[in-house]
Amino acid sequence: MGIRIASNAPRTGGIRRVGGLGVAAGATLVAVGAAVWAVITRELRAEKITVAGDSDLLPGKPVAGPVSAYAQAEIIRKHALAASDGKTFAELPQDDPVRSTVMSASFLRASLFTSVVSYGVAAFAIGVGVVTGAFGWALRRTDR
């Protein structure tokens, strides 16, 4: 049998461990978010898309990020509406020869918007990682 010595000092080892977990989780979120951002950028660049010259936003720039992907999606919409006299795919008769062009434009826009959303999710993961890591670091500091 051992002798127990009573202590009024609070035990904070658990706080330090939770803080360490927060720092690790934060670093993981930042790393994964950055990796996803890099993959999306690499894949967009590999397509060698250039924002159309008549775009209001980033004309002539390569599509290699969220803003340029959005710009290209918007100019595709403008061109598709011009080709279809302002009608969307759903508004065109099935036998309209322009319908396949408008359908392709719709698919291209959806793909570009998927990239834009993916960038947003990656940025969100990075932001949450920074905040989580900061909270973890603060918890670890309270254990000193």
C-alpha positions in Angstrom: 0.0 0.0 0.0 1.3 3.4 -1.0 0.8 6.7 0.8 -1.3 9.2 -1.0 -0.5 12.9 -0.5 -3.5 15.2 -0.8 -3.0 18.0 -3.2 -5.2 21.0 -4.0 -3.4 21.7 -7.2 -5.6 21.2 -10.2 -4.7 18.5 -12.7 -4.3 20.0 -16.1 -2.6 17.2 -18.0 -5.8 16.5 -19.8 -6.1 20.1 -21.0 -2.6 19.9 -22.4 -3.4 16.7 -24.2 -6.6 18.2 -25.7 -4.6 21.3 -26.7 -2.0 19.0 -28.4 -4.9 17.3 -30.2 -6.2 20.7 -31.3 -2.8 21.7 -32.7 -2.4 18.4 -34.5 -5.9 18.5 -36.0 -5.4 22.1 -37.0 -2.2 21.3 -38.8 -3.8 18.4 -40.5 -6.7 20.5 -41.7 -4.4 23.2 -43.0 -2.2 20.6 -44.8 -5.2 18.8 -46.4 -6.8 22.1 -47.5 -3.6 23.3 -49.0 -3.1 20.0 -50.8 -6.6 20.1 -52.2 -6.1 23.7 -53.4 -2.9 22.7 -55.1 -4.6 19.7 -56.9 -7.5 21.8 -58.1 -5.0 24.4 -59.4 -2.9 21.8 -61.2 -5.9 20.1 -62.8 -7.3 23.4 -64.0 -3.9 24.5 -65.5 -3.6 21.1 -67.2 -6.7 21.9 -69.2 -5.0 25.0 -70.7 -8.2 27.1 -70.5 -7.9 30.9 -71.0 -10.6 33.3 -69.9 -12.3 34.6 -73.1 -11.1 38.0 -74.2 -14.5 39.6 -74.0 -14.9 38.6 -70.3 -15.5 41.5 -67.8 -13.2 39.7 -65.4 -9.6 38.6 -66.1 -9.8 38.5 -69.9 -7.0 36.5 -71.5 -5.8 35.1 -68.2 -5.3 31.3 -67.7 -7.9 29.5 -65.7 -5.9 28.5 -62.6 -7.9 29.6 -59.6 -11.3 30.3 -58.2 -11.7 33.8 -59.6 -10.6 32.8 -63.1 -12.8 29.7 -63.1 -15.8 31.8 -62.1 -14.9 34.4 -64.8 -14.8 31.7 -67.5 -18.0 30.1 -66.3 -19.8 33.5 -66.6 -18.5 34.3 -70.1 -19.6 30.8 -71.2 -23.1 31.7 -70.0 -23.0 35.0 -71.8 -21.9 33.2 -75.1 -24.5 30.5 -74.7 -27.3 32.9 -74.2 -26.2 34.9 -77.2 -26.2 31.8 -79.3 -29.7 30.8 -78.1 -31.3 34.3 -78.3 -31.4 34.4 -74.5 -32.9 31.0 -73.9 -31.5 28.5 -71.5 -31.2 24.8 -72.3 -34.5 24.0 -70.6 -36.3 26.7 -72.6 -35.1 25.5 -76.0 -37.2 23.1 -78.0 -35.7 19.6 -78.3 -35.3 19.8 -82.0 -33.4 23.2 -81.8 -29.9 22.7 -83.4 -28.5 25.2 -80.8 -29.6 23.0 -77.9 -26.5 20.8 -78.0 -24.3 23.9 -77.9 -26.2 25.3 -74.9 -26.1 21.9 -73.2 -22.3 21.7 -73.6 -22.0 25.2 -72.2 -24.1 24.2 -69.2 -21.9 21.2 -68.5 -18.7 23.3 -68.8 -20.1 25.9 -66.5 -21.1 23.2 -64.0 -17.6 21.8 -64.1 -16.0 25.2 -63.5 -18.4 25.9 -60.7 -17.4 22.6 -59.1 -13.9 23.9 -59.1 -15.0 27.2 -57.5 -16.9 25.3 -54.8 -13.9 23.0 -54.2 -11.6 26.0 -53.7 -14.1 27.3 -51.1 -14.1 24.0 -49.2 -10.3 23.9 -49.3 -10.2 27.5 -48.0 -12.7 26.7 -45.3 -10.7 23.7 -44.2 -7.6 25.9 -44.0 -9.5 28.5 -42.0 -10.9 25.9 -39.6 -7.5 24.4 -39.2 -5.9 27.7 -38.3 -8.6 28.4 -35.7 -8.5 24.9 -34.3 -4.7 25.0 -34.0 -4.9 28.4 -32.3 -7.4 27.1 -29.8 -5.2 24.1 -29.2 -2.1 26.2 -28.7 -4.0 28.4 -26.3 -5.1 25.4 -24.3 -1.5 24.1 -24.1 -0.4 27.5 -22.8 -2.9 27.5 -20.0 -1.2 24.3 -18.6 2.1 26.2 -17.8 
